[in-house]
Every structure is written in C-alpha cells, then in structure tokens.
Amino acid sequence: MATLSKALCKDLLESVLPTFGNPRIHVPVWDNSQKMFIFDEYESASGHRYYRGIRFCNRIAIVENVGLYHSWTYIDGIELYAFNGQKVELIQKMSYDKTFRDETFIRKECQRMVKDFLKGVCKAKRISVSADDVESQANEMIDGCYKSFLDSDYNTRLTQIIPAIEQK
C-alpha cells in the first residue's frame, strides 16, 4: 500500500512539476497573494503577458482578465458567474481599457456588480428587499471569494469549478 501511495504522489508531482524538458500539464495554479487560481496564461507577439484568474465561493465565481505590459499590470475585464446547480453561468461582465489593476478597485467593482445583479433579480421577481440587505449579502459573497484556498476550513467547489475552467 505504501508503494502505491508513493507512486500516485510521484505521478502527481511529475505531472504538475515535471523535470526539465518534459511538458507540464496545464492545471490552475493557486496564487495566495492574489487569493485566486491563475490559468490561461500566454505571451503575445509583442511580449506582453496575459492571464486569467479565478476566485470563488459557494455561490459565485469571479474571473479577472489581467494584462502585464512592460512593468504595469492592467485589469482588462471582470466576469461574474453564478452556479445554477450543474454549471456556471455568466451574470455580469465589465471590460476596462488601460485601468491599473488594484485589489481595492476590483473588490469594489465586484461588490457593485453583485449588488446590481441581486437588485435586478429582485426587481424582476417583484420582491422588495432593503438596500442594506442587498449590500450586506453582496459583501458577504465577495468576502467569501477572497478567502484563502490554503485555509484548513476552506469549503472547496473544485469538482464544479475545474471542469468549467477547462471548458473556456
């Protein structure tokens, strides 16, 4: 049994961190400083780097499109997804042009997007909800997305998120 677990561990490490010269399997990488998974990283012909980052909680997923131009980091767009029980659906999307990436700005934009979505759903269903309740619910969801994946009490939804990432 010990040799089987060692073999599984060795195979996993070889696929995620292979020896030089072997191809690396593309898996999202957790960046704890940004509190998000990094995926879809590439370099343009002009030498600029781009990547997508995803953070999520049990209700929503936030995807950031980030561009690294020379020594500047820009936010190119934010996409907000919600779980419908089987897959994730796009519910809000914002595009930006030459906007510096700032964690506070992104957090406020995400809170605004969630609030707008919740207000729209409540209005469409003719449900009266106070602005304070909507704001506290939106803040709670965004705070949940900024929780570290490395925390021991993190409730993962990877079984639903990873296939959705791979489809994009």
C-alpha positions, 0 to 999 in steps of 0.5 A: 500500500505504501508503494502505491501511495508513493507512486500516485504522489510521484505521478502527481508531482511529475505531472504538475512539476515535471523535470526539465524538458518534459511538458507540464500539464496545464492545471490552475495554479493557486496564487495566495497573494492574489487569493485566486487560481491563475490559468490561461496564461500566454505571451503575445507577439509583442511580449506582453503577458496575459492571464486569467484568474479565478476566485470563488465561493459557494455561490459565485465565481469571479474571473479577472482578465489581467494584462502585464505590459512592460512593468504595469499590470492592467485589469482588462475585464471582470466576469461574474458567474453564478452556479445554477446547480450543474454549471456556471453561468455568466451574470455580469461582465465589465471590460476596462481599457488601460485601468491599473489593476488594484485589489481595492478597485476590483473588490469594489467593482465586484461588490457593485456588480453583485449588488446590481445583479441581486437588485435586478433579480429582485426587481424582476421577481417583484420582491422588495428587499432593503438596500442594506440587505442587498449590500450586506449579502453582496459583501458577504459573497465577495468576502467569501471569494477572497478567502484563502484556498490554503485555509484548513476550513476552506469549503472547496467547489473544485469538482464544479469549478475545474471542469468549467475552467477547462471548458473556456 
